[in-house]
Amino acid sequence: MIELQGLTKQFTNGRGIFNVTLTVRPGEVYGFLGPNGAGKSTTIRHLMGFMKPDQGSCQIAGLDCWRDAAAIQKRVGYLPGEISFLEGTNGLQFLNLLAGMRGLKSKERRDELIERFQLDVKSPIRKMSKGMKQKLGIVAAFMHDPDILILDEPTSGLDPLMQQVFIELILEEKNKGKTIFMSSHIFPEIQRTCDRVGMIKDGRLIAEKNIHDLQSEQRRVYEVEFFDLNNANQFIHTGFEIIGHNGQRVIVSIQGNCNAFIRELAKYEVRSLDIHELDLEEIFLEYYERKEK
Ligand SMILES: Nc1ncnc2c1ncn2[C@@H]1O[C@H](COP(=O)(O)OP(=O)(O)OP(=O)(O)O)[C@@H](O)[C@H]1O
């Protein structure tokens, strides 16, 4: 549904995106992760046809993002990273203007979204807070019920309650079979909504993972407290990766299958066992660190 093929854009300062190739399948929610300045917005601007690639191409639903930009902008629900609004309008006037441009007749979906996000649409846009403007941008992106959504840091500026409302909206859209590409810094929302994640760093896609694979290949950290100090001392020489040891307490890191570890542990009297599962943020940092070595 969304295809990027060797997408490259180098700015005069040498920064940009380089040879980005990825595919988002119909009905998939794809999370695009990366630190500040990694190239997420630049990639998204190419998808929306606002930038012409130096090399490579991108397509949405068979349309070329640069050549067929107008058709893409009409079809796709887009939330920019930084939204520019028309001066002197209020929220409702802005939404009406967009609805007019899209030839949108029904106001039902729009009003439902306004209600959900508790948006005061009568308020002049210049008086709106960052979060209010973000909610207005979300309503604008979703109100024409598009089957493809491209969202640049969609929850930026939203409070935790509204982040939750947003996650529920994404899950609903996903159930309806929508194709969603979204960039984010916020790991729990990616973890809860996305099927696959791509990680971009310095303009290059450094990893692409199915969210379940990412979770299953992840490392777990076990904190074991033995009854007997001798047992603890014995255990640390059995070949497992020990990342901490203090008296009867031993901290062990296990990648993947934990059977051998459980079998070894069963030989001792154990007072307590705590398991710490790395969350997506920690996994992501591990990936970055590995790539740096
Ligand atoms: N028009 C431009 N001219 C020159 N450099 C640019 C331009 N747009 C982006 N860049 C540079 O390209 C790199 C990628 O920027 P981009 O905005 O795509 O990053 P991002 O991943 O969206 O970051 P953030 O999370 O901070 O929004 C940055 O180093 C940025 O300074």
The ligand as an SDF file (V2000), in Angstrom:
LIG
                    3D

 31 33  0  0  0  0  0  0  0  0999 V2000
   14.8110   21.8430    4.5480 N   0  0  0  0  0  0  0  0  0  0  0  0
   15.9090   21.4080    5.1600 C   0  0  0  0  0  0  0  0  0  0  0  0
   17.1230   21.9460    4.8800 N   0  0  0  0  0  0  0  0  0  0  0  0
   18.2320   21.4920    5.5010 C   0  0  0  0  0  0  0  0  0  0  0  0
   18.2560   20.4920    6.4070 N   0  0  0  0  0  0  0  0  0  0  0  0
   17.0870   19.9530    6.7330 C   0  0  0  0  0  0  0  0  0  0  0  0
   15.8410   20.3510    6.1350 C   0  0  0  0  0  0  0  0  0  0  0  0
   14.8330   19.6090    6.6440 N   0  0  0  0  0  0  0  0  0  0  0  0
   15.4190   18.7550    7.5250 C   0  0  0  0  0  0  0  0  0  0  0  0
   16.7510   18.9560    7.5690 N   0  0  0  0  0  0  0  0  0  0  0  0
   17.7270   18.1870    8.3720 C   0  0  0  0  0  0  0  0  0  0  0  0
   17.5650   16.8080    8.0600 O   0  0  0  0  0  0  0  0  0  0  0  0
   17.6430   16.0110    9.2240 C   0  0  0  0  0  0  0  0  0  0  0  0
   16.3400   15.2250    9.4060 C   0  0  0  0  0  0  0  0  0  0  0  0
   15.2950   16.0990    9.8060 O   0  0  0  0  0  0  0  0  0  0  0  0
   13.8090   15.6110   10.0960 P   0  0  0  0  0  0  0  0  0  0  0  0
   12.9880   16.8300   10.3940 O   0  0  0  0  0  0  0  0  0  0  0  0
   13.3620   14.7340    9.0090 O   0  0  0  0  0  0  0  0  0  0  0  0
   14.0340   14.7610   11.4140 O   0  0  0  0  0  0  0  0  0  0  0  0
   12.9620   14.0700   12.3840 P   0  0  0  0  0  0  0  0  0  0  0  0
   13.3820   12.6450   12.5040 O   0  0  0  0  0  0  0  0  0  0  0  0
   11.5780   14.3540   11.9250 O   0  0  0  0  0  0  0  0  0  0  0  0
   13.2730   14.8090   13.7360 O   0  0  0  0  0  0  0  0  0  0  0  0
   12.3170   15.3430   14.9340 P   0  0  0  0  0  0  0  0  0  0  0  0
   11.9720   14.1520   15.7460 O   0  0  0  0  0  0  0  0  0  0  0  0
   13.2550   16.2610   15.6480 O   0  0  0  0  0  0  0  0  0  0  0  0
   11.1690   16.0390   14.2980 O   0  0  0  0  0  0  0  0  0  0  0  0
   17.9220   16.9710   10.3660 C   0  0  0  0  0  0  0  0  0  0  0  0
   19.3130   16.9810   10.5910 O   0  0  0  0  0  0  0  0  0  0  0  0
   17.4390   18.2990    9.8470 C   0  0  0  0  0  0  0  0  0  0  0  0
   18.1860   19.3540   10.4180 O   0  0  0  0  0  0  0  0  0  0  0  0
  1  2  1  0
  2  3  1  0
  2  7  2  0
  3  4  2  0
  4  5  1  0
  5  6  2  0
  6  7  1  0
  6 10  1  0
  7  8  1  0
  8  9  2  0
  9 10  1  0
 10 11  1  0
 11 12  1  0
 11 30  1  0
 12 13  1  0
 13 14  1  0
 13 28  1  0
 14 15  1  0
 15 16  1  0
 16 17  2  0
 16 18  1  0
 16 19  1  0
 19 20  1  0
 20 21  2  0
 20 22  1  0
 20 23  1  0
 23 24  1  0
 24 25  2  0
 24 26  1  0
 24 27  1  0
 28 29  1  0
 28 30  1  0
 30 31  1  0
M  END
$$$$
